[in-house]
Amino acid sequence: MKSNLFTTLAIVFGITVLSTTTAFSQGRGERKGPPEFSELLEKLDENEDGKLSESEVKGPLKDQFSEIDTDEDGFITEEEFKNAPKPQGRKRN
């Protein structure tokens, strides 16, 4: 009787560990798409004017600011963001 209980507990424990490990590993392979302009405004638009200035942005957006700001007014609007060149992924060796 004790050996059946031990076996059952070992199997349940093993299944739990396996399913938990599988669930976590599946989430890692998913890629998140680029942010929406509204998300960027929410996080970066300090003066809440509905546009992003070069001083408000960071990362790849800041690096490509002059390419994205097509009308050269010093701001990235939603239209300019939508028409921006897509960032290049890392090159594989």
N, CA, C and O atoms as a Tinker XYZ file with bonds, in Angstrom:
   372  protein
     1  N      0.818000   -1.193000    0.000000    73     2
     2  CA     0.000000    0.000000    0.000000    64     1     3
     3  C      0.866000    1.263000    0.000000    63     2     4     5
     4  O      0.613000    2.197000   -0.761000    81     3
     5  N      1.903000    1.282000    0.872000    73     3     6
     6  CA     2.777000    2.447000    0.942000    64     5     7
     7  C      3.541000    2.629000   -0.369000    63     6     8     9
     8  O      3.788000    3.758000   -0.793000    81     7
     9  N      3.910000    1.531000   -1.003000    73     7    10
    10  CA     4.665000    1.642000   -2.244000    64     9    11
    11  C      3.786000    2.187000   -3.368000    63    10    12    13
    12  O      4.279000    2.925000   -4.221000    81    11
    13  N      2.506000    1.846000   -3.389000    73    11    14
    14  CA     1.577000    2.396000   -4.391000    64    13    15
    15  C      1.390000    3.894000   -4.188000    63    14    16    17
    16  O      1.354000    4.656000   -5.155000    81    15
    17  N      1.271000    4.310000   -2.946000    73    15    18
    18  CA     1.121000    5.730000   -2.630000    64    17    19
    19  C      2.378000    6.491000   -3.047000    63    18    20    21
    20  O      2.290000    7.566000   -3.640000    81    19
    21  N      3.539000    5.934000   -2.737000    73    19    22
    22  CA     4.804000    6.565000   -3.110000    64    21    23
    23  C      4.927000    6.671000   -4.634000    63    22    24    25
    24  O      5.339000    7.707000   -5.155000    81    23
    25  N      4.575000    5.612000   -5.334000    73    23    26
    26  CA     4.646000    5.611000   -6.799000    64    25    27
    27  C      3.705000    6.652000   -7.383000    63    26    28    29
    28  O      4.073000    7.391000   -8.297000    81    27
    29  N      2.493000    6.707000   -6.854000    73    27    30
    30  CA     1.515000    7.682000   -7.335000    64    29    31
    31  C      2.008000    9.107000   -7.101000    63    30    32    33
    32  O      1.907000    9.954000   -7.989000    81    31
    33  N      2.537000    9.373000   -5.919000    73    31    34
    34  CA     3.062000   10.715000   -5.615000    64    33    35
    35  C      4.244000   11.062000   -6.514000    63    34    36    37
    36  O      4.362000   12.200000   -6.968000    81    35
    37  N      5.107000   10.107000   -6.773000    73    35    38
    38  CA     6.255000   10.352000   -7.645000    64    37    39
    39  C      5.799000   10.671000   -9.068000    63    38    40    41
    40  O      6.365000   11.554000   -9.713000    81    39
    41  N      4.803000    9.976000   -9.553000    73    39    42
    42  CA     4.281000   10.225000  -10.903000    64    41    43
    43  C      3.629000   11.602000  -10.977000    63    42    44    45
    44  O      3.870000   12.351000  -11.923000    81    43
    45  N      2.805000   11.942000   -9.988000    73    43    46
    46  CA     2.150000   13.254000   -9.970000    64    45    47
    47  C      3.190000   14.364000   -9.907000    63    46    48    49
    48  O      3.068000   15.364000  -10.615000    81    47
    49  N      4.208000   14.206000   -9.072000    73    47    50
    50  CA     5.273000   15.197000   -8.970000    64    49    51
    51  C      5.998000   15.348000  -10.305000    63    50    52    53
    52  O      6.260000   16.465000  -10.753000    81    51
    53  N      6.319000   14.223000  -10.934000    73    51    54
    54  CA     7.014000   14.262000  -12.226000    64    53    55
    55  C      6.200000   14.955000  -13.304000    63    54    56    57
    56  O      6.742000   15.741000  -14.082000    81    55
    57  N      4.913000   14.674000  -13.359000    73    55    58
    58  CA     4.037000   15.315000  -14.346000    64    57    59
    59  C      3.954000   16.814000  -14.082000    63    58    60    61
    60  O      3.976000   17.617000  -15.015000    81    59
    61  N      3.860000   17.185000  -12.819000    73    59    62
    62  CA     3.783000   18.611000  -12.468000    64    61    63
    63  C      5.044000   19.345000  -12.903000    63    62    64    65
    64  O      4.964000   20.416000  -13.504000    81    63
    65  N      6.197000   18.780000  -12.605000    73    63    66
    66  CA     7.466000   19.395000  -12.987000    64    65    67
    67  C      7.585000   19.481000  -14.505000    63    66    68    69
    68  O      7.998000   20.511000  -15.038000    81    67
    69  N      7.233000   18.425000  -15.190000    73    67    70
    70  CA     7.317000   18.404000  -16.653000    64    69    71
    71  C      6.395000   19.436000  -17.286000    63    70    72    73
    72  O      6.802000   20.148000  -18.204000    81    71
    73  N      5.158000   19.527000  -16.807000    73    71    74
    74  CA     4.222000   20.489000  -17.401000    64    73    75
    75  C      4.625000   21.921000  -17.102000    63    74    76    77
    76  O      4.462000   22.796000  -17.953000    81    75
    77  N      5.144000   22.176000  -15.917000    73    75    78
    78  CA     5.598000   23.524000  -15.565000    64    77    79
    79  C      6.792000   23.924000  -16.418000    63    78    80    81
    80  O      6.844000   25.045000  -16.924000    81    79
    81  N      7.736000   23.033000  -16.579000    73    79    82
    82  CA     8.923000   23.307000  -17.395000    64    81    83
    83  C      8.538000   23.551000  -18.844000    63    82    84    85
    84  O      9.070000   24.461000  -19.480000    81    83
    85  N      7.637000   22.764000  -19.364000    73    83    86
    86  CA     7.186000   22.925000  -20.748000    64    85    87
    87  C      6.474000   24.254000  -20.937000    63    86    88    89
    88  O      6.689000   24.924000  -21.946000    81    87
    89  N      5.642000   24.644000  -20.003000    73    87    90
    90  CA     4.910000   25.916000  -20.116000    64    89    91
    91  C      5.864000   27.094000  -20.135000    63    90    92    93
    92  O      5.682000   28.027000  -20.917000    81    91
    93  N      6.888000   27.065000  -19.275000    73    91    94
    94  CA     7.842000   28.171000  -19.253000    64    93    95
    95  C      8.691000   28.217000  -20.509000    63    94    96    97
    96  O      8.970000   29.303000  -21.016000    81    95
    97  N      9.105000   27.087000  -21.019000    73    95    98
    98  CA     9.969000   27.086000  -22.196000    64    97    99
    99  C      9.221000   27.505000  -23.451000    63    98   100   101
   100  O      9.831000   28.052000  -24.369000    81    99
   101  N      7.921000   27.266000  -23.515000    73    99   102
   102  CA     7.161000   27.668000  -24.694000    64   101   103
   103  C      7.067000   29.182000  -24.799000    63   102   104   105
   104  O      7.078000   29.708000  -25.912000    81   103
   105  N      6.975000   29.891000  -23.708000    73   103   106
   106  CA     6.859000   31.337000  -23.733000    64   105   107
   107  C      8.121000   32.043000  -24.172000    63   106   108   109
   108  O      8.052000   33.176000  -24.648000    81   107
   109  N      9.254000   31.418000  -24.030000    73   107   110
   110  CA    10.527000   32.065000  -24.361000    64   109   111
   111  C     10.741000   32.210000  -25.849000    63   110   112   113
   112  O     11.416000   33.145000  -26.281000    81   111
   113  N     10.187000   31.317000  -26.645000    73   111   114
   114  CA    10.414000   31.358000  -28.079000    64   113   115
   115  C      9.574000   32.397000  -28.801000    63   114   116   117
   116  O      9.841000   32.715000  -29.960000    81   115
   117  N      8.563000   32.928000  -28.130000    73   115   118
   118  CA     7.683000   33.890000  -28.780000    64   117   119
   119  C      8.364000   35.250000  -28.863000    63   118   120   121
   120  O      9.047000   35.678000  -27.933000    81   119
   121  N      8.168000   35.907000  -29.976000    73   119   122
   122  CA     8.714000   37.249000  -30.144000    64   121   123
   123  C      7.595000   38.257000  -29.992000    63   122   124   125
   124  O      6.478000   38.057000  -30.470000    81   123
   125  N      7.913000   39.315000  -29.335000    73   123   126
   126  CA     6.944000   40.395000  -29.190000    64   125   127
   127  C      7.123000   41.320000  -30.380000    63   126   128   129
   128  O      8.247000   41.639000  -30.768000    81   127
   129  N      6.028000   41.741000  -30.944000    73   127   130
   130  CA     6.093000   42.633000  -32.088000    64   129   131
   131  C      6.506000   44.036000  -31.664000    63   130   132   133
   132  O      6.632000   44.320000  -30.473000    81   131
   133  N      6.714000   44.908000  -32.641000    73   131   134
   134  CA     7.094000   46.284000  -32.308000    64   133   135
   135  C      5.961000   46.987000  -31.575000    63   134   136   137
   136  O      4.795000   46.636000  -31.752000    81   135
   137  N      6.294000   47.971000  -30.757000    73   135   138
   138  CA     5.253000   48.671000  -30.003000    64   137   139
   139  C      4.384000   49.526000  -30.922000    63   138   140   141
   140  O      4.824000   49.967000  -31.984000    81   139
   141  N      3.175000   49.743000  -30.503000    73   139   142
   142  CA     2.279000   50.672000  -31.197000    64   141   143
   143  C      2.698000   52.097000  -30.827000    63   142   144   145
   144  O      3.319000   52.319000  -29.787000    81   143
   145  N      2.354000   53.056000  -31.684000    73   143   146
   146  CA     2.713000   54.444000  -31.418000    64   145   147
   147  C      2.078000   54.921000  -30.111000    63   146   148   149
   148  O      2.699000   55.663000  -29.350000    81   147
   149  N      0.845000   54.495000  -29.854000    73   147   150
   150  CA     0.162000   54.904000  -28.621000    64   149   151
   151  C      0.907000   54.408000  -27.375000    63   150   152   153
   152  O      0.930000   55.092000  -26.352000    81   151
   153  N      1.514000   53.216000  -27.463000    73   151   154
   154  CA     2.305000   52.698000  -26.343000    64   153   155
   155  C      3.553000   53.551000  -26.128000    63   154   156   157
   156  O      3.934000   53.836000  -24.993000    81   155
   157  N      4.179000   53.951000  -27.223000    73   155   158
   158  CA     5.366000   54.801000  -27.111000    64   157   159
   159  C      5.011000   56.150000  -26.498000    63   158   160   161
   160  O      5.740000   56.669000  -25.652000    81   159
   161  N      3.893000   56.708000  -26.928000    73   159   162
   162  CA     3.466000   57.993000  -26.357000    64   161   163
   163  C      3.239000   57.865000  -24.855000    63   162   164   165
   164  O      3.641000   58.725000  -24.071000    81   163
   165  N      2.592000   56.781000  -24.479000    73   163   166
   166  CA     2.288000   56.561000  -23.074000    64   165   167
   167  C      3.560000   56.492000  -22.232000    63   166   168   169
   168  O      3.596000   57.000000  -21.111000    81   167
   169  N      4.603000   55.864000  -22.776000    73   167   170
   170  CA     5.835000   55.670000  -22.021000    64   169   171
   171  C      6.822000   56.827000  -22.162000    63   170   172   173
   172  O      7.542000   57.141000  -21.214000    81   171
   173  N      6.866000   57.473000  -23.352000    73   171   174
   174  CA     7.953000   58.404000  -23.631000    64   173   175
   175  C      7.555000   59.870000  -23.771000    63   174   176   177
   176  O      8.392000   60.748000  -23.563000    81   175
   177  N      6.325000   60.155000  -24.111000    73   175   178
   178  CA     5.904000   61.537000  -24.397000    64   177   179
   179  C      5.762000   62.330000  -23.100000    63   178   180   181
   180  O      4.670000   62.440000  -22.542000    81   179
   181  N      6.877000   62.878000  -22.633000    73   179   182
   182  CA     6.920000   63.558000  -21.338000    64   181   183
   183  C      6.002000   64.777000  -21.265000    63   182   184   185
   184  O      5.357000   64.998000  -20.240000    81   183
   185  N      5.933000   65.572000  -22.341000    73   183   186
   186  CA     5.107000   66.776000  -22.310000    64   185   187
   187  C      3.704000   66.550000  -22.860000    63   186   188   189
   188  O      2.918000   67.490000  -22.969000    81   187
   189  N      3.392000   65.308000  -23.204000    73   187   190
   190  CA     2.058000   64.891000  -23.644000    64   189   191
   191  C      1.511000   65.738000  -24.796000    63   190   192   193
   192  O      0.349000   66.145000  -24.785000    81   191
   193  N      2.375000   65.997000  -25.798000    73   191   194
   194  CA     1.921000   66.778000  -26.949000    64   193   195
   195  C      1.506000   65.892000  -28.129000    63   194   196   197
   196  O      1.137000   66.401000  -29.188000    81   195
   197  N      1.565000   64.580000  -27.950000    73   195   198
   198  CA     1.147000   63.669000  -29.010000    64   197   199
   199  C      2.208000   63.387000  -30.052000    63   198   200   201
   200  O      1.926000   62.754000  -31.069000    81   199
   201  N      3.436000   63.852000  -29.809000    73   199   202
   202  CA     4.558000   63.591000  -30.705000    64   201   203
   203  C      5.779000   63.300000  -29.854000    63   202   204   205
   204  O      5.810000   63.582000  -28.656000    81   203
   205  N      6.775000   62.735000  -30.497000    73   203   206
   206  CA     7.989000   62.380000  -29.774000    64   205   207
   207  C      9.161000   63.207000  -30.283000    63   206   208   209
   208  O      9.480000   63.185000  -31.472000    81   207
   209  N      9.798000   63.936000  -29.374000    73   207   210
   210  CA    10.991000   64.706000  -29.750000    64   209   211
   211  C     12.215000   63.817000  -29.560000    63   210   212   213
   212  O     12.139000   62.772000  -28.914000    81   211
   213  N     13.328000   64.233000  -30.119000    73   211   214
   214  CA    14.553000   63.447000  -30.019000    64   213   215
   215  C     14.989000   63.287000  -28.568000    63   214   216   217
   216  O     15.562000   62.258000  -28.208000    81   215
   217  N     14.733000   64.270000  -27.744000    73   215   218
   218  CA    15.129000   64.174000  -26.331000    64   217   219
   219  C     14.235000   63.210000  -25.548000    63   218   220   221
   220  O     14.614000   62.765000  -24.465000    81   219
   221  N     13.064000   62.885000  -26.077000    73   219   222
   222  CA    12.149000   61.986000  -25.384000    64   221   223
   223  C     12.362000   60.506000  -25.733000    63   222   224   225
   224  O     11.960000   59.628000  -24.970000    81   223
   225  N     12.977000   60.233000  -26.859000    73   223   226
   226  CA    13.121000   58.842000  -27.299000    64   225   227
   227  C     14.488000   58.280000  -26.921000    63   226   228   229
   228  O     15.405000   59.017000  -26.560000    81   227
   229  N     14.601000   56.942000  -27.016000    73   227   230
   230  CA    15.864000   56.285000  -26.706000    64   229   231
   231  C     15.992000   55.028000  -27.546000    63   230   232   233
   232  O     15.048000   54.620000  -28.223000    81   231
   233  N     17.155000   54.424000  -27.496000    73   231   234
   234  CA    17.389000   53.169000  -28.197000    64   233   235
   235  C     17.388000   53.323000  -29.711000    63   234   236   237
   236  O     17.809000   54.354000  -30.233000    81   235
   237  N     16.911000   52.290000  -30.421000    73   235   238
   238  CA    16.913000   52.306000  -31.886000    64   237   239
   239  C     16.119000   53.475000  -32.466000    63   238   240   241
   240  O     16.448000   53.984000  -33.538000    81   239
   241  N     15.079000   53.897000  -31.760000    73   239   242
   242  CA    14.280000   55.024000  -32.235000    64   241   243
   243  C     15.106000   56.308000  -32.240000    63   242   244   245
   244  O     14.984000   57.127000  -33.151000    81   243
   245  N     15.930000   56.477000  -31.240000    73   243   246
   246  CA    16.801000   57.651000  -31.177000    64   245   247
   247  C     17.899000   57.557000  -32.236000    63   246   248   249
   248  O     18.245000   58.551000  -32.874000    81   247
   249  N     18.444000   56.345000  -32.415000    73   247   250
   250  CA    19.501000   56.143000  -33.404000    64   249   251
   251  C     19.037000   56.456000  -34.822000    63   250   252   253
   252  O     19.828000   56.925000  -35.639000    81   251
   253  N     17.771000   56.204000  -35.124000    73   251   254
   254  CA    17.228000   56.419000  -36.466000    64   253   255
   255  C     16.311000   57.639000  -36.531000    63   254   256   257
   256  O     15.510000   57.770000  -37.456000    81   255
   257  N     16.430000   58.523000  -35.556000    73   255   258
   258  CA    15.505000   59.648000  -35.463000    64   257   259
   259  C     15.457000   60.467000  -36.754000    63   258   260   261
   260  O     14.373000   60.775000  -37.249000    81   259
   261  N     16.605000   60.818000  -37.296000    73   259   262
   262  CA    16.619000   61.671000  -38.488000    64   261   263
   263  C     16.011000   60.966000  -39.707000    63   262   264   265
   264  O     15.459000   61.628000  -40.586000    81   263
   265  N     16.105000   59.644000  -39.767000    73   263   266
   266  CA    15.497000   58.908000  -40.872000    64   265   267
   267  C     13.977000   58.847000  -40.720000    63   266   268   269
   268  O     13.250000   58.877000  -41.712000    81   267
   269  N     13.501000   58.761000  -39.480000    73   267   270
   270  CA    12.064000   58.640000  -39.227000    64   269   271
   271  C     11.378000   59.994000  -39.325000    63   270   272   273
   272  O     10.255000   60.081000  -39.820000    81   271
   273  N     12.035000   61.050000  -38.861000    73   271   274
   274  CA    11.477000   62.415000  -38.898000    64   273   275
   275  C     11.602000   62.969000  -40.317000    63   274   276   277
   276  O     12.473000   63.792000  -40.599000    81   275
   277  N     10.735000   62.516000  -41.189000    73   275   278
   278  CA    10.863000   62.842000  -42.610000    64   277   279
   279  C     10.606000   64.314000  -42.932000    63   278   280   281
   280  O     11.167000   64.836000  -43.895000    81   279
   281  N      9.765000   64.995000  -42.140000    73   279   282
   282  CA     9.531000   66.412000  -42.422000    64   281   283
   283  C     10.518000   67.320000  -41.690000    63   282   284   285
   284  O     10.436000   68.545000  -41.781000    81   283
   285  N     11.456000   66.700000  -40.961000    73   283   286
   286  CA    12.546000   67.396000  -40.279000    64   285   287
   287  C     12.084000   68.530000  -39.369000    63   286   288   289
   288  O     12.716000   69.584000  -39.299000    81   287
   289  N     10.963000   68.295000  -38.669000    73   287   290
   290  CA    10.471000   69.318000  -37.740000    64   289   291
   291  C     10.928000   69.072000  -36.300000    63   290   292   293
   292  O     10.579000   69.829000  -35.395000    81   291
   293  N     11.716000   68.002000  -36.093000    73   291   294
   294  CA    12.224000   67.709000  -34.757000    64   293   295
   295  C     11.317000   66.804000  -33.940000    63   294   296   297
   296  O     11.562000   66.585000  -32.754000    81   295
   297  N     10.268000   66.277000  -34.568000    73   295   298
   298  CA     9.335000   65.405000  -33.865000    64   297   299
   299  C      8.980000   64.206000  -34.735000    63   298   300   301
   300  O      9.007000   64.281000  -35.964000    81   299
   301  N      8.648000   63.100000  -34.076000    73   299   302
   302  CA     8.126000   61.930000  -34.780000    64   301   303
   303  C      6.629000   61.883000  -34.498000    63   302   304   305
   304  O      6.198000   61.771000  -33.351000    81   303
   305  N      5.860000   61.968000  -35.556000    73   303   306
   306  CA     4.409000   61.868000  -35.430000    64   305   307
   307  C      3.977000   60.428000  -35.677000    63   306   308   309
   308  O      4.785000   59.589000  -36.076000    81   307
   309  N      2.716000   60.151000  -35.440000    73   307   310
   310  CA     2.207000   58.797000  -35.658000    64   309   311
   311  C      2.359000   58.379000  -37.117000    63   310   312   313
   312  O      2.718000   57.236000  -37.403000    81   311
   313  N      2.092000   59.286000  -38.027000    73   311   314
   314  CA     2.222000   58.978000  -39.458000    64   313   315
   315  C      3.666000   58.647000  -39.818000    63   314   316   317
   316  O      3.919000   57.686000  -40.545000    81   315
   317  N      4.606000   59.430000  -39.318000    73   315   318
   318  CA     6.016000   59.167000  -39.596000    64   317   319
   319  C      6.445000   57.827000  -38.991000    63   318   320   321
   320  O      7.219000   57.083000  -39.593000    81   319
   321  N      5.935000   57.535000  -37.804000    73   319   322
   322  CA     6.274000   56.271000  -37.154000    64   321   323
   323  C      5.764000   55.086000  -37.968000    63   322   324   325
   324  O      6.463000   54.086000  -38.130000    81   323
   325  N      4.543000   55.206000  -38.476000    73   323   326
   326  CA     3.969000   54.122000  -39.276000    64   325   327
   327  C      4.752000   53.889000  -40.564000    63   326   328   329
   328  O      4.850000   52.756000  -41.036000    81   327
   329  N      5.306000   54.948000  -41.129000    73   327   330
   330  CA     6.053000   54.843000  -42.388000    64   329   331
   331  C      7.554000   54.643000  -42.184000    63   330   332   333
   332  O      8.314000   54.603000  -43.152000    81   331
   333  N      7.979000   54.518000  -40.933000    73   331   334
   334  CA     9.408000   54.382000  -40.629000    64   333   335
   335  C      9.958000   53.073000  -41.168000    63   334   336   337
   336  O      9.247000   52.070000  -41.230000    81   335
   337  N     11.242000   53.087000  -41.563000    73   335   338
   338  CA    11.857000   51.827000  -41.987000    64   337   339
   339  C     11.897000   50.853000  -40.813000    63   338   340   341
   340  O     12.131000   51.247000  -39.671000    81   339
   341  N     11.669000   49.606000  -41.107000    73   339   342
   342  CA    11.672000   48.584000  -40.062000    64   341   343
   343  C     13.103000   48.331000  -39.611000    63   342   344   345
   344  O     14.013000   48.273000  -40.438000    81   343
   345  N     13.311000   48.179000  -38.287000    73   343   346
   346  CA    14.677000   47.935000  -37.798000    64   345   347
   347  C     15.183000   46.582000  -38.295000    63   346   348   349
   348  O     14.427000   45.619000  -38.427000    81   347
   349  N     16.471000   46.545000  -38.562000    73   347   350
   350  CA    17.097000   45.307000  -39.018000    64   349   351
   351  C     17.388000   44.430000  -37.819000    63   350   352   353
   352  O     17.892000   44.902000  -36.800000    81   351
   353  N     17.069000   43.151000  -37.944000    73   351   354
   354  CA    17.368000   42.201000  -36.882000    64   353   355
   355  C     18.862000   41.930000  -36.823000    63   354   356   357
   356  O     19.622000   42.342000  -37.700000    81   355
   357  N     19.259000   41.241000  -35.790000    73   355   358
   358  CA    20.668000   40.873000  -35.663000    64   357   359
   359  C     21.044000   39.920000  -36.782000    63   358   360   361
   360  O     20.277000   39.023000  -37.133000    81   359
   361  N     22.216000   40.116000  -37.332000    73   359   362
   362  CA    22.686000   39.228000  -38.386000    64   361   363
   363  C     23.250000   37.970000  -37.763000    63   362   364   365
   364  O     23.983000   38.019000  -36.775000    81   363
   365  N     22.899000   36.848000  -38.353000    73   363   366
   366  CA    23.424000   35.583000  -37.877000    64   365   367
   367  C     24.720000   35.250000  -38.577000    63   366   368   369
   368  O     24.885000   35.527000  -39.765000    81   367
   369  N     25.622000   34.668000  -37.853000    73   367   370
   370  CA    26.918000   34.269000  -38.434000    64   369   371
   371  C     26.822000   32.943000  -39.109000    63   370   372
   372  O     27.812000   32.452000  -39.651000    81   371
